[in-house]
Amino acid sequence: MRISHHPELLPPPAPSEAQVATISVWGEKKQADLARVCVGTIGLGSVGSIVVEALSRVGMTWVSLIEHD
């Protein structure tokens, strides 16, 4: 799978100090790609809440949360 973005419409976000470990694993380009991906999570119970937390810690900025309750 390949992720691409128009650089003028969706520029890469500036990495934060909290993301040093993740950037060292896959590099700045892949980190910027991950930060610009849109992710939807259905259910925020015991599993969904952990997944959303992990996504935000990795640096994803576009996360949609859907919960029935």
N, CA, C, O and CB atoms as a CASP TS submission, in Angstrom:
PFRMAT TS
TARGET T0000
AUTHOR 0000-0000-0000
METHOD Language model
MODEL 1
PARENT N/A
ATOM      1  N   MET     1       0.838  -1.166   0.000  1.00  0.00           N
ATOM      2  CA  MET     1       0.000   0.000   0.000  1.00  0.00           C
ATOM      3  C   MET     1       0.888   1.237   0.000  1.00  0.00           C
ATOM      4  O   MET     1       1.957   1.262   0.611  1.00  0.00           O
ATOM      5  CB  MET     1      -0.956  -0.006   1.208  1.00  0.00           C
ATOM      6  N   ARG     2       0.425   2.239  -0.687  1.00  0.00           N
ATOM      7  CA  ARG     2       1.177   3.491  -0.776  1.00  0.00           C
ATOM      8  C   ARG     2       0.270   4.642  -0.401  1.00  0.00           C
ATOM      9  O   ARG     2      -0.885   4.691  -0.826  1.00  0.00           O
ATOM     10  CB  ARG     2       1.762   3.696  -2.197  1.00  0.00           C
ATOM     11  N   ILE     3       0.776   5.558   0.382  1.00  0.00           N
ATOM     12  CA  ILE     3       0.024   6.730   0.810  1.00  0.00           C
ATOM     13  C   ILE     3       0.620   7.942   0.120  1.00  0.00           C
ATOM     14  O   ILE     3       1.837   8.126   0.107  1.00  0.00           O
ATOM     15  CB  ILE     3       0.048   6.895   2.365  1.00  0.00           C
ATOM     16  N   SER     4      -0.254   8.777  -0.461  1.00  0.00           N
ATOM     17  CA  SER     4       0.239  10.007  -1.076  1.00  0.00           C
ATOM     18  C   SER     4      -0.684  11.162  -0.699  1.00  0.00           C
ATOM     19  O   SER     4      -1.874  10.972  -0.449  1.00  0.00           O
ATOM     20  CB  SER     4       0.333   9.858  -2.622  1.00  0.00           C
ATOM     21  N   HIS     5      -0.109  12.358  -0.664  1.00  0.00           N
ATOM     22  CA  HIS     5      -0.840  13.561  -0.291  1.00  0.00           C
ATOM     23  C   HIS     5      -0.374  14.704  -1.169  1.00  0.00           C
ATOM     24  O   HIS     5       0.780  14.748  -1.595  1.00  0.00           O
ATOM     25  CB  HIS     5      -0.644  13.898   1.210  1.00  0.00           C
ATOM     26  N   HIS     6      -1.273  15.621  -1.431  1.00  0.00           N
ATOM     27  CA  HIS     6      -0.891  16.833  -2.146  1.00  0.00           C
ATOM     28  C   HIS     6      -0.182  17.746  -1.138  1.00  0.00           C
ATOM     29  O   HIS     6      -0.790  18.150  -0.146  1.00  0.00           O
ATOM     30  CB  HIS     6      -2.150  17.548  -2.801  1.00  0.00           C
ATOM     31  N   PRO     7       1.075  18.070  -1.374  1.00  0.00           N
ATOM     32  CA  PRO     7       1.851  18.813  -0.369  1.00  0.00           C
ATOM     33  C   PRO     7       1.315  20.204  -0.053  1.00  0.00           C
ATOM     34  O   PRO     7       1.542  20.703   1.050  1.00  0.00           O
ATOM     35  CB  PRO     7       3.259  18.940  -0.831  1.00  0.00           C
ATOM     36  N   GLU     8       0.611  20.847  -0.983  1.00  0.00           N
ATOM     37  CA  GLU     8       0.074  22.179  -0.708  1.00  0.00           C
ATOM     38  C   GLU     8      -1.257  22.118   0.037  1.00  0.00           C
ATOM     39  O   GLU     8      -1.550  22.988   0.856  1.00  0.00           O
ATOM     40  CB  GLU     8      -0.099  22.949  -2.008  1.00  0.00           C
ATOM     41  N   LEU     9      -2.067  21.087  -0.245  1.00  0.00           N
ATOM     42  CA  LEU     9      -3.371  20.971   0.403  1.00  0.00           C
ATOM     43  C   LEU     9      -3.270  20.390   1.812  1.00  0.00           C
ATOM     44  O   LEU     9      -4.034  20.763   2.702  1.00  0.00           O
ATOM     45  CB  LEU     9      -4.291  20.110  -0.438  1.00  0.00           C
ATOM     46  N   LEU    10      -2.330  19.485   2.003  1.00  0.00           N
ATOM     47  CA  LEU    10      -2.165  18.855   3.306  1.00  0.00           C
ATOM     48  C   LEU    10      -0.677  18.730   3.621  1.00  0.00           C
ATOM     49  O   LEU    10      -0.098  17.656   3.460  1.00  0.00           O
ATOM     50  CB  LEU    10      -2.856  17.464   3.342  1.00  0.00           C
ATOM     51  N   PRO    11      -0.054  19.823   4.069  1.00  0.00           N
ATOM     52  CA  PRO    11       1.383  19.776   4.363  1.00  0.00           C
ATOM     53  C   PRO    11       1.656  18.881   5.572  1.00  0.00           C
ATOM     54  O   PRO    11       0.788  18.704   6.426  1.00  0.00           O
ATOM     55  CB  PRO    11       1.931  21.199   4.618  1.00  0.00           C
ATOM     56  N   PRO    12       2.851  18.325   5.640  1.00  0.00           N
ATOM     57  CA  PRO    12       3.174  17.477   6.795  1.00  0.00           C
ATOM     58  C   PRO    12       3.230  18.297   8.074  1.00  0.00           C
ATOM     59  O   PRO    12       3.771  19.403   8.086  1.00  0.00           O
ATOM     60  CB  PRO    12       4.512  16.756   6.579  1.00  0.00           C
ATOM     61  N   PRO    13       2.669  17.754   9.155  1.00  0.00           N
ATOM     62  CA  PRO    13       2.734  18.471  10.431  1.00  0.00           C
ATOM     63  C   PRO    13       4.145  18.428  11.003  1.00  0.00           C
ATOM     64  O   PRO    13       4.927  17.525  10.705  1.00  0.00           O
ATOM     65  CB  PRO    13       1.737  17.872  11.438  1.00  0.00           C
ATOM     66  N   ALA    14       4.450  19.406  11.815  1.00  0.00           N
ATOM     67  CA  ALA    14       5.762  19.433  12.465  1.00  0.00           C
ATOM     68  C   ALA    14       5.801  18.348  13.546  1.00  0.00           C
ATOM     69  O   ALA    14       4.884  18.260  14.363  1.00  0.00           O
ATOM     70  CB  ALA    14       6.059  20.847  13.079  1.00  0.00           C
ATOM     71  N   PRO    15       6.841  17.531  13.558  1.00  0.00           N
ATOM     72  CA  PRO    15       6.934  16.495  14.595  1.00  0.00           C
ATOM     73  C   PRO    15       7.164  17.113  15.968  1.00  0.00           C
ATOM     74  O   PRO    15       7.824  18.143  16.098  1.00  0.00           O
ATOM     75  CB  PRO    15       8.066  15.509  14.270  1.00  0.00           C
ATOM     76  N   SER    16       6.612  16.473  16.981  1.00  0.00           N
ATOM     77  CA  SER    16       6.787  16.966  18.346  1.00  0.00           C
ATOM     78  C   SER    16       7.888  16.173  19.045  1.00  0.00           C
ATOM     79  O   SER    16       8.338  15.139  18.552  1.00  0.00           O
ATOM     80  CB  SER    16       5.459  16.870  19.141  1.00  0.00           C
ATOM     81  N   GLU    17       8.305  16.670  20.184  1.00  0.00           N
ATOM     82  CA  GLU    17       9.347  15.979  20.954  1.00  0.00           C
ATOM     83  C   GLU    17       8.864  14.620  21.448  1.00  0.00           C
ATOM     84  O   GLU    17       9.678  13.720  21.661  1.00  0.00           O
ATOM     85  CB  GLU    17       9.789  16.839  22.145  1.00  0.00           C
ATOM     86  N   ALA    18       7.557  14.455  21.634  1.00  0.00           N
ATOM     87  CA  ALA    18       7.007  13.189  22.108  1.00  0.00           C
ATOM     88  C   ALA    18       7.100  12.092  21.049  1.00  0.00           C
ATOM     89  O   ALA    18       6.948  10.915  21.374  1.00  0.00           O
ATOM     90  CB  ALA    18       5.560  13.376  22.531  1.00  0.00           C
ATOM     91  N   GLN    19       7.342  12.451  19.804  1.00  0.00           N
ATOM     92  CA  GLN    19       7.383  11.477  18.714  1.00  0.00           C
ATOM     93  C   GLN    19       8.794  11.078  18.304  1.00  0.00           C
ATOM     94  O   GLN    19       8.976  10.470  17.250  1.00  0.00           O
ATOM     95  CB  GLN    19       6.664  12.028  17.525  1.00  0.00           C
ATOM     96  N   VAL    20       9.771  11.398  19.093  1.00  0.00           N
ATOM     97  CA  VAL    20      11.166  11.081  18.758  1.00  0.00           C
ATOM     98  C   VAL    20      11.357   9.578  18.586  1.00  0.00           C
ATOM     99  O   VAL    20      12.040   9.142  17.660  1.00  0.00           O
ATOM    100  CB  VAL    20      12.117  11.610  19.849  1.00  0.00           C
ATOM    101  N   ALA    21      10.762   8.789  19.463  1.00  0.00           N
ATOM    102  CA  ALA    21      10.924   7.336  19.394  1.00  0.00           C
ATOM    103  C   ALA    21      10.285   6.764  18.136  1.00  0.00           C
ATOM    104  O   ALA    21      10.882   5.912  17.479  1.00  0.00           O
ATOM    105  CB  ALA    21      10.318   6.677  20.630  1.00  0.00           C
ATOM    106  N   THR    22       9.073   7.220  17.786  1.00  0.00           N
ATOM    107  CA  THR    22       8.423   6.687  16.592  1.00  0.00           C
ATOM    108  C   THR    22       9.120   7.137  15.318  1.00  0.00           C
ATOM    109  O   THR    22       9.199   6.374  14.356  1.00  0.00           O
ATOM    110  CB  THR    22       6.967   7.107  16.558  1.00  0.00           C
ATOM    111  N   ILE    23       9.621   8.356  15.296  1.00  0.00           N
ATOM    112  CA  ILE    23      10.356   8.827  14.114  1.00  0.00           C
ATOM    113  C   ILE    23      11.645   8.036  13.939  1.00  0.00           C
ATOM    114  O   ILE    23      12.053   7.761  12.810  1.00  0.00           O
ATOM    115  CB  ILE    23      10.670  10.335  14.230  1.00  0.00           C
ATOM    116  N   SER    24      12.282   7.673  15.026  1.00  0.00           N
ATOM    117  CA  SER    24      13.523   6.898  14.915  1.00  0.00           C
ATOM    118  C   SER    24      13.274   5.498  14.374  1.00  0.00           C
ATOM    119  O   SER    24      14.191   4.870  13.844  1.00  0.00           O
ATOM    120  CB  SER    24      14.209   6.809  16.268  1.00  0.00           C
ATOM    121  N   VAL    25      12.053   5.001  14.500  1.00  0.00           N
ATOM    122  CA  VAL    25      11.735   3.658  13.992  1.00  0.00           C
ATOM    123  C   VAL    25      11.525   3.669  12.483  1.00  0.00           C
ATOM    124  O   VAL    25      12.135   2.870  11.774  1.00  0.00           O
ATOM    125  CB  VAL    25      10.485   3.107  14.686  1.00  0.00           C
ATOM    126  N   TRP    26      10.666   4.565  11.976  1.00  0.00           N
ATOM    127  CA  TRP    26      10.366   4.521  10.547  1.00  0.00           C
ATOM    128  C   TRP    26      10.711   5.781   9.787  1.00  0.00           C
ATOM    129  O   TRP    26      10.452   5.830   8.584  1.00  0.00           O
ATOM    130  CB  TRP    26       8.941   4.235  10.357  1.00  0.00           C
ATOM    131  N   GLY    27      11.268   6.788  10.394  1.00  0.00           N
ATOM    132  CA  GLY    27      11.741   7.969   9.684  1.00  0.00           C
ATOM    133  C   GLY    27      10.711   9.089   9.606  1.00  0.00           C
ATOM    134  O   GLY    27       9.525   8.879   9.861  1.00  0.00           O
ATOM    135  N   GLU    28      11.179  10.270   9.253  1.00  0.00           N
ATOM    136  CA  GLU    28      10.323  11.452   9.233  1.00  0.00           C
ATOM    137  C   GLU    28       9.275  11.406   8.134  1.00  0.00           C
ATOM    138  O   GLU    28       8.147  11.848   8.351  1.00  0.00           O
ATOM    139  CB  GLU    28      11.161  12.683   9.070  1.00  0.00           C
ATOM    140  N   LYS    29       9.618  10.877   6.949  1.00  0.00           N
ATOM    141  CA  LYS    29       8.644  10.820   5.850  1.00  0.00           C
ATOM    142  C   LYS    29       7.479   9.910   6.198  1.00  0.00           C
ATOM    143  O   LYS    29       6.324  10.286   5.994  1.00  0.00           O
ATOM    144  CB  LYS    29       9.315  10.335   4.560  1.00  0.00           C
ATOM    145  N   LYS    30       7.751   8.742   6.709  1.00  0.00           N
ATOM    146  CA  LYS    30       6.671   7.818   7.083  1.00  0.00           C
ATOM    147  C   LYS    30       5.859   8.375   8.243  1.00  0.00           C
ATOM    148  O   LYS    30       4.644   8.183   8.291  1.00  0.00           O
ATOM    149  CB  LYS    30       7.242   6.437   7.457  1.00  0.00           C
ATOM    150  N   GLN    31       6.505   9.061   9.175  1.00  0.00           N
ATOM    151  CA  GLN    31       5.780   9.680  10.288  1.00  0.00           C
ATOM    152  C   GLN    31       4.827  10.744   9.761  1.00  0.00           C
ATOM    153  O   GLN    31       3.688  10.841  10.220  1.00  0.00           O
ATOM    154  CB  GLN    31       6.764  10.296  11.310  1.00  0.00           C
ATOM    155  N   ALA    32       5.286  11.543   8.800  1.00  0.00           N
ATOM    156  CA  ALA    32       4.425  12.563   8.213  1.00  0.00           C
ATOM    157  C   ALA    32       3.259  11.924   7.468  1.00  0.00           C
ATOM    158  O   ALA    32       2.141  12.437   7.515  1.00  0.00           O
ATOM    159  CB  ALA    32       5.229  13.462   7.268  1.00  0.00           C
ATOM    160  N   ASP    33       3.508  10.798   6.774  1.00  0.00           N
ATOM    161  CA  ASP    33       2.428  10.088   6.092  1.00  0.00           C
ATOM    162  C   ASP    33       1.401   9.573   7.090  1.00  0.00           C
ATOM    163  O   ASP    33       0.198   9.718   6.871  1.00  0.00           O
ATOM    164  CB  ASP    33       2.988   8.926   5.266  1.00  0.00           C
ATOM    165  N   LEU    34       1.860   8.977   8.174  1.00  0.00           N
ATOM    166  CA  LEU    34       0.949   8.459   9.191  1.00  0.00           C
ATOM    167  C   LEU    34       0.127   9.574   9.831  1.00  0.00           C
ATOM    168  O   LEU    34      -1.059   9.391  10.104  1.00  0.00           O
ATOM    169  CB  LEU    34       1.730   7.709  10.263  1.00  0.00           C
ATOM    170  N   ALA    35       0.741  10.713  10.067  1.00  0.00           N
ATOM    171  CA  ALA    35       0.045  11.825  10.711  1.00  0.00           C
ATOM    172  C   ALA    35      -1.073  12.372   9.836  1.00  0.00           C
ATOM    173  O   ALA    35      -2.025  12.956  10.355  1.00  0.00           O
ATOM    174  CB  ALA    35       1.026  12.934  11.047  1.00  0.00           C
ATOM    175  N   ARG    36      -0.980  12.197   8.510  1.00  0.00           N
ATOM    176  CA  ARG    36      -1.983  12.741   7.594  1.00  0.00           C
ATOM    177  C   ARG    36      -3.055  11.734   7.187  1.00  0.00           C
ATOM    178  O   ARG    36      -3.957  12.088   6.428  1.00  0.00           O
ATOM    179  CB  ARG    36      -1.307  13.261   6.366  1.00  0.00           C
ATOM    180  N   VAL    37      -2.987  10.505   7.659  1.00  0.00           N
ATOM    181  CA  VAL    37      -3.991   9.487   7.320  1.00  0.00           C
ATOM    182  C   VAL    37      -5.244   9.705   8.173  1.00  0.00           C
ATOM    183  O   VAL    37      -5.150  10.020   9.359  1.00  0.00           O
ATOM    184  CB  VAL    37      -3.421   8.045   7.538  1.00  0.00           C
ATOM    185  N   CYS    38      -6.406   9.534   7.559  1.00  0.00           N
ATOM    186  CA  CYS    38      -7.673   9.614   8.292  1.00  0.00           C
ATOM    187  C   CYS    38      -8.047   8.218   8.779  1.00  0.00           C
ATOM    188  O   CYS    38      -8.064   7.268   7.996  1.00  0.00           O
ATOM    189  CB  CYS    38      -8.809  10.214   7.396  1.00  0.00           C
ATOM    190  N   VAL    39      -8.346   8.092  10.068  1.00  0.00           N
ATOM    191  CA  VAL    39      -8.686   6.807  10.671  1.00  0.00           C
ATOM    192  C   VAL    39     -10.013   6.942  11.400  1.00  0.00           C
ATOM    193  O   VAL    39     -10.245   7.929  12.097  1.00  0.00           O
ATOM    194  CB  VAL    39      -7.570   6.326  11.641  1.00  0.00           C
ATOM    195  N   GLY    40     -10.882   5.956  11.240  1.00  0.00           N
ATOM    196  CA  GLY    40     -12.147   5.928  11.958  1.00  0.00           C
ATOM    197  C   GLY    40     -12.155   4.766  12.932  1.00  0.00           C
ATOM    198  O   GLY    40     -11.747   3.658  12.583  1.00  0.00           O
ATOM    199  N   THR    41     -12.615   5.011  14.150  1.00  0.00           N
ATOM    200  CA  THR    41     -12.699   3.978  15.173  1.00  0.00           C
ATOM    201  C   THR    41     -14.148   3.880  15.633  1.00  0.00           C
ATOM    202  O   THR    41     -14.741   4.863  16.079  1.00  0.00           O
ATOM    203  CB  THR    41     -11.745   4.286  16.373  1.00  0.00           C
ATOM    204  N   ILE    42     -14.705   2.687  15.517  1.00  0.00           N
ATOM    205  CA  ILE    42     -16.078   2.446  15.949  1.00  0.00           C
ATOM    206  C   ILE    42     -16.021   1.674  17.251  1.00  0.00           C
ATOM    207  O   ILE    42     -15.492   0.564  17.301  1.00  0.00           O
ATOM    208  CB  ILE    42     -16.901   1.671  14.864  1.00  0.00           C
ATOM    209  N   GLY    43     -16.560   2.255  18.290  1.00  0.00           N
ATOM    210  CA  GLY    43     -16.550   1.643  19.608  1.00  0.00           C
ATOM    211  C   GLY    43     -15.376   2.146  20.426  1.00  0.00           C
ATOM    212  O   GLY    43     -14.225   2.034  20.005  1.00  0.00           O
ATOM    213  N   LEU    44     -15.662   2.693  21.578  1.00  0.00           N
ATOM    214  CA  LEU    44     -14.620   3.242  22.433  1.00  0.00           C
ATOM    215  C   LEU    44     -14.600   2.553  23.790  1.00  0.00           C
ATOM    216  O   LEU    44     -14.328   3.178  24.815  1.00  0.00           O
ATOM    217  CB  LEU    44     -14.816   4.741  22.609  1.00  0.00           C
ATOM    218  N   GLY    45     -14.889   1.273  23.781  1.00  0.00           N
ATOM    219  CA  GLY    45     -14.862   0.498  25.017  1.00  0.00           C
ATOM    220  C   GLY    45     -13.449   0.114  25.389  1.00  0.00           C
ATOM    221  O   GLY    45     -12.511   0.885  25.184  1.00  0.00           O
ATOM    222  N   SER    46     -13.298  -1.075  25.935  1.00  0.00           N
ATOM    223  CA  SER    46     -11.993  -1.504  26.443  1.00  0.00           C
ATOM    224  C   SER    46     -10.937  -1.614  25.352  1.00  0.00           C
ATOM    225  O   SER    46      -9.776  -1.280  25.589  1.00  0.00           O
ATOM    226  CB  SER    46     -12.128  -2.832  27.141  1.00  0.00           C
ATOM    227  N   VAL    47     -11.309  -2.068  24.174  1.00  0.00           N
ATOM    228  CA  VAL    47     -10.340  -2.209  23.080  1.00  0.00           C
ATOM    229  C   VAL    47     -10.220  -0.916  22.285  1.00  0.00           C
ATOM    230  O   VAL    47      -9.111  -0.462  22.001  1.00  0.00           O
ATOM    231  CB  VAL    47     -10.745  -3.361  22.149  1.00  0.00           C
ATOM    232  N   GLY    48     -11.352  -0.320  21.923  1.00  0.00           N
ATOM    233  CA  GLY    48     -11.338   0.893  21.105  1.00  0.00           C
ATOM    234  C   GLY    48     -10.605   2.042  21.751  1.00  0.00           C
ATOM    235  O   GLY    48      -9.893   2.786  21.076  1.00  0.00           O
ATOM    236  N   SER    49     -10.771   2.197  23.066  1.00  0.00           N
ATOM    237  CA  SER    49     -10.094   3.303  23.748  1.00  0.00           C
ATOM    238  C   SER    49      -8.582   3.123  23.733  1.00  0.00           C
ATOM    239  O   SER    49      -7.841   4.100  23.626  1.00  0.00           O
ATOM    240  CB  SER    49     -10.590   3.422  25.188  1.00  0.00           C
ATOM    241  N   ILE    50      -8.122   1.880  23.841  1.00  0.00           N
ATOM    242  CA  ILE    50      -6.680   1.610  23.791  1.00  0.00           C
ATOM    243  C   ILE    50      -6.137   1.881  22.389  1.00  0.00           C
ATOM    244  O   ILE    50      -5.046   2.431  22.238  1.00  0.00           O
ATOM    245  CB  ILE    50      -6.383   0.148  24.207  1.00  0.00           C
ATOM    246  N   VAL    51      -6.896   1.497  21.370  1.00  0.00           N
ATOM    247  CA  VAL    51      -6.474   1.729  19.987  1.00  0.00           C
ATOM    248  C   VAL    51      -6.381   3.222  19.698  1.00  0.00           C
ATOM    249  O   VAL    51      -5.408   3.679  19.098  1.00  0.00           O
ATOM    250  CB  VAL    51      -7.449   1.058  19.003  1.00  0.00           C
ATOM    251  N   VAL    52      -7.380   3.978  20.118  1.00  0.00           N
ATOM    252  CA  VAL    52      -7.377   5.426  19.887  1.00  0.00           C
ATOM    253  C   VAL    52      -6.208   6.090  20.614  1.00  0.00           C
ATOM    254  O   VAL    52      -5.563   6.988  20.073  1.00  0.00           O
ATOM    255  CB  VAL    52      -8.710   6.048  20.346  1.00  0.00           C
ATOM    256  N   GLU    53      -5.946   5.653  21.821  1.00  0.00           N
ATOM    257  CA  GLU    53      -4.807   6.212  22.554  1.00  0.00           C
ATOM    258  C   GLU    53      -3.497   5.921  21.838  1.00  0.00           C
ATOM    259  O   GLU    53      -2.639   6.797  21.733  1.00  0.00           O
ATOM    260  CB  GLU    53      -4.759   5.653  23.976  1.00  0.00           C
ATOM    261  N   ALA    54      -3.337   4.695  21.346  1.00  0.00           N
ATOM    262  CA  ALA    54      -2.111   4.331  20.630  1.00  0.00           C
ATOM    263  C   ALA    54      -1.969   5.153  19.346  1.00  0.00           C
ATOM    264  O   ALA    54      -0.870   5.599  19.016  1.00  0.00           O
ATOM    265  CB  ALA    54      -2.106   2.822  20.302  1.00  0.00           C
ATOM    266  N   LEU    55      -3.070   5.353  18.621  1.00  0.00           N
ATOM    267  CA  LEU    55      -3.019   6.152  17.396  1.00  0.00           C
ATOM    268  C   LEU    55      -2.607   7.588  17.691  1.00  0.00           C
ATOM    269  O   LEU    55      -1.819   8.175  16.950  1.00  0.00           O
ATOM    270  CB  LEU    55      -4.375   6.134  16.690  1.00  0.00           C
ATOM    271  N   SER    56      -3.131   8.146  18.759  1.00  0.00           N
ATOM    272  CA  SER    56      -2.771   9.522  19.087  1.00  0.00           C
ATOM    273  C   SER    56      -1.336   9.632  19.568  1.00  0.00           C
ATOM    274  O   SER    56      -0.669  10.631  19.300  1.00  0.00           O
ATOM    275  CB  SER    56      -3.707  10.071  20.142  1.00  0.00           C
ATOM    276  N   ARG    57      -0.854   8.624  20.272  1.00  0.00           N
ATOM    277  CA  ARG    57       0.545   8.653  20.722  1.00  0.00           C
ATOM    278  C   ARG    57       1.519   8.533  19.560  1.00  0.00           C
ATOM    279  O   ARG    57       2.617   9.088  19.604  1.00  0.00           O
ATOM    280  CB  ARG    57       0.800   7.531  21.721  1.00  0.00           C
ATOM    281  N   VAL    58       1.116   7.806  18.516  1.00  0.00           N
ATOM    282  CA  VAL    58       1.958   7.676  17.330  1.00  0.00           C
ATOM    283  C   VAL    58       2.006   8.987  16.562  1.00  0.00           C
ATOM    284  O   VAL    58       2.963   9.245  15.833  1.00  0.00           O
ATOM    285  CB  VAL    58       1.446   6.551  16.424  1.00  0.00           C
ATOM    286  N   GLY    59       0.968   9.827  16.722  1.00  0.00           N
ATOM    287  CA  GLY    59       0.982  11.134  16.074  1.00  0.00           C
ATOM    288  C   GLY    59      -0.106  11.334  15.050  1.00  0.00           C
ATOM    289  O   GLY    59      -0.084  12.331  14.329  1.00  0.00           O
ATOM    290  N   MET    60      -1.058  10.428  14.956  1.00  0.00           N
ATOM    291  CA  MET    60      -2.149  10.602  14.008  1.00  0.00           C
ATOM    292  C   MET    60      -3.037  11.741  14.476  1.00  0.00           C
ATOM    293  O   MET    60      -3.419  11.815  15.643  1.00  0.00           O
ATOM    294  CB  MET    60      -2.965   9.296  13.851  1.00  0.00           C
ATOM    295  N   THR    61      -3.358  12.633  13.537  1.00  0.00           N
ATOM    296  CA  THR    61      -4.125  13.820  13.894  1.00  0.00           C
ATOM    297  C   THR    61      -5.563  13.786  13.392  1.00  0.00           C
ATOM    298  O   THR    61      -6.386  14.572  13.861  1.00  0.00           O
ATOM    299  CB  THR    61      -3.444  15.037  13.358  1.00  0.00           C
ATOM    300  N   TRP    62      -5.891  12.904  12.457  1.00  0.00           N
ATOM    301  CA  TRP    62      -7.227  12.810  11.893  1.00  0.00           C
ATOM    302  C   TRP    62      -7.870  11.504  12.346  1.00  0.00           C
ATOM    303  O   TRP    62      -7.813  10.508  11.626  1.00  0.00           O
ATOM    304  CB  TRP    62      -7.184  12.897  10.347  1.00  0.00           C
ATOM    305  N   VAL    63      -8.470  11.496  13.511  1.00  0.00           N
ATOM    306  CA  VAL    63      -9.107  10.289  14.057  1.00  0.00           C
ATOM    307  C   VAL    63     -10.578  10.614  14.335  1.00  0.00           C
ATOM    308  O   VAL    63     -10.890  11.533  15.092  1.00  0.00           O
ATOM    309  CB  VAL    63      -8.374   9.794  15.371  1.00  0.00           C
ATOM    310  N   SER    64     -11.472   9.845  13.713  1.00  0.00           N
ATOM    311  CA  SER    64     -12.902  10.000  13.960  1.00  0.00           C
ATOM    312  C   SER    64     -13.334   8.949  14.964  1.00  0.00           C
ATOM    313  O   SER    64     -13.008   7.771  14.824  1.00  0.00           O
ATOM    314  CB  SER    64     -13.722   9.882  12.644  1.00  0.00           C
ATOM    315  N   LEU    65     -14.065   9.378  15.971  1.00  0.00           N
ATOM    316  CA  LEU    65     -14.501   8.480  17.038  1.00  0.00           C
ATOM    317  C   LEU    65     -16.015   8.297  16.950  1.00  0.00           C
ATOM    318  O   LEU    65     -16.762   9.273  16.888  1.00  0.00           O
ATOM    319  CB  LEU    65     -14.091   9.032  18.437  1.00  0.00           C
ATOM    320  N   ILE    66     -16.463   7.033  16.944  1.00  0.00           N
ATOM    321  CA  ILE    66     -17.887   6.719  16.874  1.00  0.00           C
ATOM    322  C   ILE    66     -18.207   5.775  18.026  1.00  0.00           C
ATOM    323  O   ILE    66     -17.600   4.713  18.164  1.00  0.00           O
ATOM    324  CB  ILE    66     -18.273   6.082  15.486  1.00  0.00           C
ATOM    325  N   GLU    67     -19.174   6.181  18.851  1.00  0.00           N
ATOM    326  CA  GLU    67     -19.586   5.364  19.996  1.00  0.00           C
ATOM    327  C   GLU    67     -21.100   5.379  20.060  1.00  0.00           C
ATOM    328  O   GLU    67     -21.721   6.440  19.999  1.00  0.00           O
ATOM    329  CB  GLU    67     -18.961   5.887  21.336  1.00  0.00           C
ATOM    330  N   HIS    68     -21.693   4.205  20.183  1.00  0.00           N
ATOM    331  CA  HIS    68     -23.147   4.084  20.231  1.00  0.00           C
ATOM    332  C   HIS    68     -23.712   4.691  21.511  1.00  0.00           C
ATOM    333  O   HIS    68     -24.729   5.383  21.463  1.00  0.00           O
ATOM    334  CB  HIS    68     -23.561   2.619  20.121  1.00  0.00           C
ATOM    335  N   ASP    69     -23.086   4.450  22.629  1.00  0.00           N
ATOM    336  CA  ASP    69     -23.596   4.950  23.900  1.00  0.00           C
ATOM    337  C   ASP    69     -23.368   6.433  23.991  1.00  0.00           C
ATOM    338  O   ASP    69     -23.728   7.053  24.992  1.00  0.00           O
ATOM    339  CB  ASP    69     -22.936   4.236  25.079  1.00  0.00           C
TER
END
